[in-house]
Amino acid sequence: MLTVDRLLTSDGKFPKRAAFADDTIKANLALLCGRVNALLSELGVGSVRVSSGYRDPSVKKGALKSAHRVGMAVDLVDAGHAISRRCTKELLLKYQLRREDDDYTATWVHLDSRMPYGSIFKPWLESNRYLRASERG
Ligand SMILES: [Zn+2]
């Protein structure tokens, strides 16, 4: 089960990040948690690890307008994409989520609560941070 605390600290890896989160970010995380937990429950996925949850303003990694920065995204460890492949458009729509295309998430699944729900999107390609996994060195 994901919790707001797990998402605030990326499973305890970054305990100081929680101090940056205001009520809006915490509310966003609570909403995201509920949706992702419901999706994982339907998929029968019992335990997951958070590779990246909330990113405070000091975090350099990732896109500046990333949903992670407003508490609307989570990356779950998903080597082999066993979870990601089962997150179909239909299920994403049902749980009001989107996910990033597998081509851009080498060992994780990115789920977020931004619209349009049900979409499987590609990140901004102009940033070389987001080269396809197969294009990275
Ligand atoms: Zn992500």
Residues whose N, C-alpha, C, O or C-beta is under 5 A from the ligand:
A	BS01	ZN	A73 V74 D75 H110
